[in-house]
């Protein structure tokens, strides 16, 4: 999933230098690894990069970062900085596994391409030809939805629609999540415009399972992880094993206090964002991508994951995306000439080169994978803190080292300025809400008048009940969504979730009928910094 609110422009890194980079140790799984460079052509200065990453960690308060760089089929860097968890000594290294979140989407898209190469499906097949029970909120969209449409974010769903079915964790199963799509409202016309979603990638995993005849976890293991030598990569958090060097996510509770986050698994939307992987393993994936889907097996033979034609489609612009002005002037150099979504990849440009890239956002961990096909260059940045500026600054610094080392941008300062502006904008918006609040108003009803079970057509039940003299809201299928309702004004309350690293507090407004009984309740995020996957605005809560 990708889930966290990060600026759209994320690209960058080190200036030219003639000192050779230290080469990492040879990979344990040689059958799939790109050839290690004993003495690669020097572009990056490891000492300078080391200092740069430490500056990034300090400025953006990131406990641990892992980076891999692949150039011309060789791994020229894979290493880690910092610690897996605050207050503990275990270091981050190249084999530390992080949630790669929505970088999983490229694996899901590639899986469908592989099955298409094998004639087991066509990307222009209707989804209902493979999942006859599949339904969208509109019969026309149901009938015309093609497998490719599951990948390109142009279905008519709104931003993050349906994410509460699995964010921040629920007990729904994957098929039940997808079946509930029939009640998730559409916001635009079919294929009218781009709007990022995760839920259709959950549907894509079911198509993969139907066409391949095996669970998606096994498909990934047999078709990607084993052939490429991604020995430490896991299907999702449930598959982590004792001894795995797993990073712990960190977030700023109430947007201020950095601390470890809660454990989480997307067992019910793994194809959208479930994979855990390391810089070491992701270098193998990146090398295969840059080689057009080719890799070398244990016998030294060239094998192929998917055809070049399929990769061309994955890296083609299917859904145009708006190119906004940079958040701050310092990011002007990162503004692309074109921007859009392919199949599991964002495609754009930087310094005259086409990029295929994606980011991943997970509670406490964010990441970025960037490919420059024309230069056979790939950059992987994995972090265990919700700071998009960190992975962007490192990525852009590396890109600059290869693409135009003579022109330097202070990407740390640029992305820090963007983050500061976002915080200031959110603070101003909150101050406006406080100023507009009628603090002297009182609720129309006593607490018992609001306490009942409400039902939303696509999410299910949400309970408001009296507890300790106040009101508590509980989302019936999401254990983490439990919080106190604090009166805001009139019949609007602010729900403050007990898990403070969620940073997803929301307003709840109750509408009354002429008999002064609750007709329905609507919700919206309280802060502009809240992750879009908290799609509270799509809920219509009606008393059961």
Secondary structure, 3 states (H helix, E strand, C coil): CECCCCCCCCCECCCCCCCCCCCCCCCCCCCCCCCECCCCCCCCCHHHHHHHHHHHHHHHCCCEEEEEEEECCEEEEEEEEEECCCCCCCECCCCCEEECHHHHHHHHHHHHHHHHHCCCCCCCCEHHHHCCCCCCCCHHHHHHCEHHHHCCCCCCECCCCCHHHCCCCCCCCHHHHHHHHHHCCECCCCCCCCCCCCHHHHHHHHHHHHHHCCCHHHHHHHHHHHHHCCCCCECCHHHCCCCCCECCCEEEECCCEEEECCCCCCCCCHHHHCCEECHHHHHHHHHHHHCCCEEECCCCCEEECCCHHHHHHHCCCCEECCCCCCCCHHHHHHCCCCEEECCCCEEEEECCEEEEEEEEEECCEEEEEEEEHHHCEEEEEEECCCCHHHHHHHHHHHHHHHHCCCCCCCHHHHHHHHHHHHHHHHHHHHHHHHHHCCCCCCCCCCHHHHCEEEEECCCEEEEEEEECCEEEEEECCCCCCEEEEEEEECCEEEEEECCHHHCCCEEEEEEECCCCCEEEEEEEECCCCCCCCCCHHHCCEEEC
